[in-house]
Amino acid sequence: LKPRRYKRVTPVSAAANGSGVFNGTSAYLTTASSTTAAGDFTYEAWVYPTTSTTGLVVTVGSETANRTYMYVTSTQQLGWGVLAVGDFTLGGTVTLNQWSHIAIVRSGTTVKGYVNGTVLGTTTTYALTAGNANGFAVGAGKTGTTLFAGYISNARVVNGTAVYTANFTPPTAPLTAITNTSLLLLMNATPFVDTSVNAFAITNTGPVTYSSSVSPF
C-alpha cells in the first residue's frame, strides 16, 4: 500500500484574529480606574474606520481631568489631544475600509504620531503628566463622546516607555504586554479582556461586538 499523504495545515492562533466592532453611535469600552503615568508613553492600535467622522480610538483619563486621547479625524488623519490644551492634527492617511496601525508616542516633552510605522511631520510639545488616573476608554471618551465607527484591534497603552522613536515596520502579530503596559485589548477569542498585568475590568457599553473575520493579521 502507498503511504497516505496529508496536507500540511498551518495552525491559526485565536490571538491573531479578530477585532471589536464599534458602531459609531453607542459602542465603546471603558475601565473604572488605572495607574497614573509620568514621563514617556505610547498609545497604539490597529484601526479600520468605516465612515468619514472624527472618532476617538484611545482615551486616557476622565472627561474633566487632564484627559489625553488619540483619534482619527473626519479627513482620515491621525490626531491627538489634551483636555483644556487642544487638539492636534498630526497628518498621515488612515484609509477608510482598510487596516492602519496608528501610534502616538511621547518621548521627553515631544509627542509624535505614526501611521503604518512612518513618523509624521508634525510634532507637539506636552510637558504635563499624562492624566490617566481616571481610567481608559477605547472607541470613545469615558462618557461616550466622539465615538469611533469601524473596527479596532490590539489597543495598547504603555505608560513609561516611548516604544517607537523612529520609523518602524508595523506589527505583524498580536501585541504583547511589554514592560510598562497599562492596558492591552487584543480583540481575540476573548476580545474584551485586559491582558496587561493590571487586568482591568472592562465595561462594554453599546455594546461593542466581536468580529472573528475582520482582522489586521
C-alpha angles and dihedrals in degrees: 000000000000114000113258114249123218128199113240111241121199109222117237117218115227087220091063097058137067146035143215116261112224114191098199094234110063113351125103142125129235143177123215096226143355144185121282116249132208126182126001124019143172127209115186143159145155109251135188108187117199102186136043096246131115110259134178113233103181125011122188117195135009130304090256108033123066095306120186123191147177118220147166116238127226087256092055098255130133117255140173132193147188122213111250090009104066149249122290123202105209097182133225126124121276097186122218116249093010135094118256129176111224130185139177113201130187117199113176103323095328121101120197133180129220129197116191090343097307118119113232124234097239120078131178136204120235119173099172129097112263105260105225106127088109097060141257136287129197120200096012145010119294092270097042100269125152095007122207119235116210138030130324126190135174099013110184134178117194114188114198101021134080094213095186123039100160139015112310142177109262115248115275095193135039116295120252134219098262122180112304094016107155099177133015124175109177095179091219130136087312094039106173101050124109105232095186118107088263093063091199117196110250123220111208112206123183085011118270107215130206128248118195093182102053108069138148091224 
